[in-house]
Amino acid sequence: MQLLHRFLDPSFVSLKICGVTCRTEAEQLATLGVDALGFNFWPHSKRYLAMEDAAWLKDLADQILRVGVFVNQPLELSISLYQDGLIDVVQLHGNETHATAEILRQHEIPFIKALGVNDKADLAGATKFEAAALLLDTHAPGIYGGTGEVFDWSIAREFMDEHPALAVILAGGITPENAAAAARIVRPAALDVASGAEISPGIKDFQKVAAFLTALAR
């Protein structure tokens, strides 16, 4: 839990790189100082990592926060990966309900709930998930895993002002060029980036990653 607490520390903005698909890139990202990595276990993702190819995640334990991303999938999958020591946190990135969240809490598994944001109404009931953090992304019906487009950051900022005890992760169209502005305007616990740090889906661009870390003064 120490890595999760550090990742969500409000005194600075952390960086999560999502959609990591291979060991060498994961190790290099950890060495660079990235705070968290996201691994997509949803088969329809362009950045899919199959369970049978994920055993190496155990070797990253205590080095970097490992977030398993799931979309409307049986909870047995995420619970198994967590209990087997492959991930530290579950990220629910689909249409999961508060009942789904309750099952994870019963298993004492920390989780992040992703929510698509078009307007303030999309955040109604968000606090009821009682998640370790809420990930706010651009609203895209029927599309999971992000669109690479920015939503109105003032909605996120207003939500955070209304719920100062909640940890919020900002996603959606974040690039090295707008990362500093995102951190300054929204002041989230972390930025979540996939396509903004890639050469192509699942292939990371380490110059862009370094630029993100510089933008966040890390």
ZIRA-V128258 format. One line per field, one symbol per residue. phi: phi as a letter, one per 40 degrees, with the letter a starting at -180 (. if undefined). psi: psi as a letter, one per 20 degrees, with the letter a starting at -180 (. if undefined). Layout:
# ZIRA-V128258
phi=???
psi=???
This chain:
# ZIRA-V128258
phi=.cccccdcdccaccbbbbgcbacccccccccchccabbbcbcdcccbcbcdcbbdccdccdgcacbbcbbbfbdcdccccccccgcbbabbcbbbcbccccccccccfbcabbcbcbbadccbcgccccfccabbcbccadgbbggbgbcbcccccccccccbccccbbbbhgcbdcbccccccccfccabbbbccbbcadgbcbcccccccccccfb
psi=ighggghjpiirorppoqkpiqgghghhhghhjqhqqppojohiqikpoqgijjhihhiipjhqpopppqolqphhghgghghikhqhqpoojckqrhhghhgghhjloqqpppppogrhhijpjhhihlqhqpoprppnpipqjqijqqrohhggggghhhmiiqpppprnkprhhjgggghgghlrhqqppehikqgroioqohggghhghghjl.
